[in-house]
């Protein structure tokens, strides 16, 4: 009984300890519009012109974390982050349930570590299937709208992991050796930076080198590792996140925003390329 109680306490603690959202305010919308604008012309025109729809849907994963929908909210929380340190250097499995098995092996609660890599990979492949439908029925407007809905949900998780505090257990403060915590409240300051600093989708899209990924899961893991490697730099700027005119902080925030735009756009392009190899079942009629 003690073991069961300890497990449930750990689960509840992990649930209550996660950050509320990322890219606060209109940040997700700005980044998603930028990602759509950054796409090359081989992506269908309806999609490249659909930034308004994708940026409307991009907020939905945060709306899903609603106490009025407790089952959905509980399932949704872990999709937004991945606290890399908990794995102690172990490789990140490519599939969700293999990751869950690894967590049990390491005596970890999977929802405490986070599920973001799998949310990103799975929604990329959902978008690829929807794109495959578009290839077969290019005039079907319902399919087009479905593609943009999937794109908005995918964008949310992709943009989250480009915010370094979504790739670390130190997501909102760092505990010191004496038990004190420095940087409490920093998460919201970083989240709000895209909107607060006035970044525009067109500027974030300009000059981006968007390319499809050869290995989807490897690209996702690489992005999470990159973000985790920037956590110390985020905390080094602790006193500067309050100063909107600070050049070093602005440069860092812009670099992360541009990374989020490029990563999201590259996932969109990856889904489009993957869709060419997807064969739909013969019973499907649209």
Secondary structure, DSSP 8 states (H G I E B T S, - for coil): -HHHHHHHHHHHHHHHHS-S-SSTTTHHHHHHHHHHHT--TTS-HHHHT-HHHHHHHTTHHHHTS-GGGHHHHHHHGGGG---GGGGTT----SSHHHHHHHHHHTT--HHHH--HHHHHHHHHHHHHHHHHHHHHSTT-HHHHHHHHHHHHHHHHHHHHTTSGGGSSS-TT-EE-TTS-EE-TTHHHHHHTHHHHTT--HHHHHTT------SSHHHHHHHHHHHHHTTHHHHHHTGGGTT-TT-HHHHHHHHHHHHHHHHHHHHHHHHHHHHHTT----TT---
